[in-house]
Amino acid sequence: MAGTTKLSVEKALEKLRRDELQKTGTEQRDEKTEALQKEIKRMRAQRQRLDPTSHKRS
């Protein structure tokens, strides 16, 4: 217990908020990535419907 450092309440709150902001940024990127992946999937399906003669790549 002697090696434990004490933080002021203000510094502890700042640290928690900073961690929360980083997490929020990551979550936002994940949501954007998921939305883009859905859009790509939709566009590929649309292309297949519009051009039935196209062949899938191997």
Secondary structure as GFF3:
##gff-version 3
##sequence-region A 1 58
A	DSSP	alpha_helix	9	50	.	.	.	ID=ss1
###
